[in-house]
Amino acid sequence: MISLKNINKYFTTEEGKFHALKNISLEVEKGEIFGVIGFSGAGKSTLLRTINLLERPDSGEIKVNGQEIHKLKRKDLLKARQSIGMIFQNFNLLSNKTISENVEFPLKIAGFPKKERIQRANECLEIVGLLDKKDVYPASLSGGQKQRVGIARALANNPSVLLCDEPTSALDPRTTENILEFLKTINKKLGITIVIVTHEMEVVEKICDKVVVMEKGEIVERLNLKEPITEVHSEIGKYLFDHLISLEGKVEYVI
């Protein structure tokens, strides 16, 4: 479903060249909820944004749905991105557009007729339980409701992949739990593969099947939460190991 091989990314800073991603390789299977966790500055968001080439790597290979998207021409890349939805930390809603118009926006860019856009926006808002808010503006919504609109917008193009960049970090614990339940439901009912970047342990605990731990641009730990975990090396991995007894009754942590 998603394959990254030997990804390297550099940024130019005042101090010189910064190596943000260091030879990253990973595989995400179809239907998984795959977590990327690490402290601030570890390279998590940069890694996520390489999957749809919002950040183009300096070297390496990226496959999504069997396509080598790093080799696509602009027109073909834009089409490929339609199958990759994205949810942002700070919602990124258009304040001067209604909720329905926000959800319609990616469809408008893709050239869908207005009637089809409205129908699909209604369907997506129904999924997240906000159809009754379709004619209001983002300013009137709570943080959790705004993120649900973000999810609806990400679903508009019927994506096979959903990229989530710290989707709950701006939310309170109860709202976080609700958003995670929405993501789990979308994953199970619609079969959407989810990659979620987070620094929050509860996100990993509640919904991830597998997780990689990043430090200073490198993957330092790979954990399959569906299997017994017998050994960890990273600081975050040890924290996860020490504080989790089970994940929905499926995982036993073995010392």
C-alpha positions as CSV (number, residue, x, y, z in Angstrom):
1,M,0.0,0.0,0.0
2,I,2.7,2.5,1.1
3,S,6.4,1.9,0.7
4,L,9.2,4.3,1.4
5,K,12.8,3.2,0.6
6,N,16.0,5.1,1.6
7,I,14.3,8.5,2.0
8,N,16.6,11.4,2.6
9,K,15.5,15.0,3.0
10,Y,17.7,18.1,3.6
11,F,16.8,21.7,4.5
12,T,19.0,24.7,4.2
13,T,19.2,26.7,7.4
14,E,21.3,29.6,8.6
15,E,23.6,27.1,10.3
16,G,24.0,25.2,7.0
17,K,22.4,22.0,5.6
18,F,20.1,20.1,8.0
19,H,19.6,16.4,7.4
20,A,15.9,16.1,8.4
21,L,15.2,12.5,7.2
22,K,18.1,10.0,7.3
23,N,17.7,7.0,5.0
24,I,14.1,6.2,6.1
25,S,12.5,2.9,4.9
26,L,9.1,1.6,6.0
27,E,6.2,-0.4,4.7
28,V,2.5,0.2,5.5
29,E,0.1,-2.6,4.7
30,K,-3.4,-2.0,3.3
31,G,-6.0,-1.4,6.0
32,E,-3.4,-0.7,8.8
33,I,-3.4,2.1,11.3
34,F,0.3,3.0,11.3
35,G,1.7,5.3,13.9
36,V,4.8,7.5,13.7
37,I,5.8,8.8,17.1
38,G,8.6,10.9,18.5
39,F,9.5,14.0,20.3
40,S,9.2,17.5,18.7
41,G,11.8,17.9,15.9
42,A,12.2,14.2,15.3
43,G,11.1,14.5,11.7
44,K,7.7,13.0,12.0
45,S,5.7,15.6,10.0
46,T,8.3,15.9,7.4
47,L,8.2,12.1,6.9
48,L,4.4,12.2,6.6
49,R,4.5,15.0,4.0
50,T,6.8,13.0,1.8
51,I,4.2,10.3,1.3
52,N,2.1,12.7,-0.8
53,L,5.1,14.7,-1.9
54,L,4.1,17.9,-0.1
55,E,7.8,17.6,0.9
56,R,9.8,16.1,-2.0
57,P,12.7,14.0,-0.7
58,D,16.2,14.6,-2.0
59,S,16.7,10.9,-2.6
60,G,14.8,7.6,-2.2
61,E,11.6,5.9,-3.6
62,I,8.0,6.4,-2.6
63,K,5.2,4.0,-3.7
64,V,1.5,4.5,-2.9
65,N,-1.1,2.2,-4.3
66,G,1.6,0.7,-6.5
67,Q,2.5,4.0,-8.1
68,E,6.0,5.4,-7.8
69,I,4.7,8.8,-7.1
70,H,8.1,10.5,-6.9
71,K,8.4,9.8,-10.7
72,L,5.0,11.2,-11.7
73,K,4.6,14.4,-13.7
74,R,2.6,17.2,-12.1
75,K,-0.7,16.4,-13.7
76,D,-0.5,12.7,-12.7
77,L,0.7,13.6,-9.2
78,L,-2.3,15.8,-8.7
79,K,-4.5,12.9,-9.7
80,A,-2.7,10.5,-7.5
81,R,-3.1,12.8,-4.5
82,Q,-6.9,12.6,-4.8
83,S,-6.6,9.1,-3.3
84,I,-4.6,10.4,-0.4
85,G,-6.6,12.4,2.2
86,M,-4.9,14.6,4.8
87,I,-6.0,15.8,8.3
88,F,-4.0,18.6,9.9
89,Q,-3.3,19.6,13.5
90,N,-4.9,23.1,13.3
91,F,-7.8,22.0,11.1
92,N,-6.9,24.3,8.1
93,L,-10.6,25.3,7.4
94,L,-11.5,28.2,5.3
95,S,-13.1,30.7,7.6
96,N,-15.1,32.5,4.9
97,K,-16.7,29.3,3.6
98,T,-19.5,27.3,5.1
99,I,-18.9,23.8,6.5
100,S,-20.3,22.3,3.3
101,E,-18.2,24.5,1.1
102,N,-15.1,23.5,3.1
103,V,-15.8,19.8,2.5
104,E,-16.6,20.5,-1.2
105,F,-13.3,22.3,-1.7
106,P,-11.1,19.4,-2.8
107,L,-13.8,18.2,-5.1
108,K,-14.0,21.7,-6.6
109,I,-10.3,21.7,-7.3
110,A,-10.7,18.2,-8.9
111,G,-13.3,19.6,-11.2
112,F,-16.4,17.8,-9.9
113,P,-19.8,19.4,-10.9
114,K,-21.5,21.4,-8.1
115,K,-24.4,18.9,-7.8
116,E,-22.0,16.0,-7.2
117,R,-19.9,18.1,-4.8
118,I,-23.0,19.0,-2.7
119,Q,-24.1,15.3,-2.6
120,R,-20.7,14.0,-1.6
121,A,-20.2,16.8,1.1
122,N,-23.5,15.8,2.6
123,E,-22.5,12.1,2.7
124,C,-19.2,12.9,4.4
125,L,-20.8,15.3,6.9
126,E,-23.3,12.5,7.7
127,I,-20.4,10.1,8.4
128,V,-18.9,12.5,11.0
129,G,-22.3,13.5,12.4
130,L,-22.3,17.1,11.3
131,L,-24.8,17.3,8.5
132,D,-26.9,19.7,10.6
133,K,-24.0,22.1,10.6
134,K,-23.5,22.2,6.8
135,D,-24.6,25.8,6.4
136,V,-22.7,27.4,9.3
137,Y,-19.2,28.8,9.4
138,P,-16.1,27.3,11.2
139,A,-16.0,30.1,13.8
140,S,-19.2,28.7,15.3
141,L,-17.8,25.2,15.9
142,S,-15.8,23.7,18.7
143,G,-12.3,22.3,18.2
144,G,-13.6,18.8,18.0
145,Q,-16.3,19.7,15.5
146,K,-13.7,21.5,13.4
147,Q,-11.5,18.4,13.3
148,R,-14.5,16.3,12.3
149,V,-15.1,18.7,9.4
150,G,-11.4,18.2,8.6
151,I,-12.0,14.4,8.5
152,A,-15.1,14.9,6.3
153,R,-13.1,17.0,3.9
154,A,-10.3,14.4,3.8
155,L,-12.9,11.8,2.9
156,A,-14.5,13.8,0.1
157,N,-12.4,12.2,-2.7
158,N,-13.0,8.6,-1.4
159,P,-9.3,8.2,-0.5
160,S,-7.6,4.9,0.1
161,V,-5.0,6.5,2.4
162,L,-5.5,9.0,5.1
163,L,-2.5,11.0,6.5
164,C,-3.0,12.5,9.9
165,D,-0.6,15.1,11.2
166,E,-1.0,15.4,15.0
167,P,-4.8,15.4,14.5
168,T,-5.6,15.5,18.3
169,S,-2.8,17.6,19.8
170,A,-5.0,20.8,19.8
171,L,-8.0,18.9,21.5
172,D,-8.9,18.1,25.1
173,P,-8.8,14.4,26.2
174,R,-12.5,13.7,25.8
175,T,-12.6,15.2,22.3
176,T,-9.4,13.4,21.5
177,E,-11.1,10.1,22.3
178,N,-14.1,10.9,20.1
179,I,-11.8,11.8,17.2
180,L,-9.9,8.6,17.6
181,E,-13.1,6.6,17.6
182,F,-14.1,8.3,14.3
183,L,-10.7,7.3,12.8
184,K,-11.1,3.7,14.0
185,T,-14.6,3.6,12.5
186,I,-13.4,5.0,9.2
187,N,-10.6,2.5,9.1
188,K,-12.9,-0.5,9.8
189,K,-16.0,0.5,7.8
190,L,-14.3,2.1,4.8
191,G,-11.1,0.1,4.7
192,I,-9.0,3.2,4.6
193,T,-5.3,2.9,5.5
194,I,-4.3,5.5,8.1
195,V,-0.8,6.9,8.8
196,I,-0.9,9.0,12.0
197,V,1.9,11.2,13.3
198,T,1.7,12.0,17.0
199,H,3.7,12.6,20.2
200,E,0.7,11.4,22.3
201,M,1.0,8.0,23.8
202,E,-2.8,7.6,24.1
203,V,-3.2,7.8,20.4
204,V,-0.8,4.9,19.9
205,E,-2.4,3.0,22.7
206,K,-5.9,3.3,21.4
207,I,-5.8,2.9,17.6
208,C,-2.4,1.9,16.1
209,D,-1.6,-1.5,14.8
210,K,2.1,-0.8,14.2
211,V,4.3,2.1,15.2
212,V,7.8,3.4,14.4
213,V,9.7,5.7,16.8
214,M,11.7,8.5,15.3
215,E,14.6,10.4,16.8
216,K,16.7,13.0,15.0
217,G,15.4,12.1,11.6
218,E,15.9,8.4,12.0
219,I,13.7,5.4,12.7
220,V,15.1,3.9,15.9
221,E,12.3,1.5,16.9
222,R,9.7,-0.6,15.1
223,L,6.9,-2.1,17.1
224,N,4.0,-4.4,16.1
225,L,1.3,-3.8,18.7
226,K,-0.6,-6.9,17.5
227,E,2.3,-9.1,18.7
228,P,4.0,-9.6,22.0
229,I,6.8,-7.1,22.6
230,T,9.9,-8.5,24.2
231,E,12.5,-5.8,23.7
232,V,12.6,-2.0,23.3
233,H,15.6,0.3,23.0
234,S,14.4,3.9,22.5
235,E,13.2,6.2,25.3
236,I,9.7,6.5,23.9
237,G,9.6,2.7,23.2
238,K,10.5,2.1,26.9
239,Y,7.8,4.5,28.0
240,L,5.3,2.7,25.8
241,F,6.5,-0.7,27.1
242,D,6.3,0.3,30.7
243,H,2.9,1.9,30.6
244,L,0.9,-0.4,28.5
245,I,-0.4,-3.7,29.7
246,S,-2.7,-4.4,26.7
247,L,-4.1,-2.8,23.6
248,E,-7.8,-3.5,23.4
249,G,-7.1,-6.9,24.9
250,K,-5.1,-8.0,22.0
251,V,-1.5,-7.3,23.0
252,E,0.5,-8.7,25.9
253,Y,3.7,-7.0,26.9
254,V,6.2,-9.6,27.9
255,I,9.2,-8.8,30.2
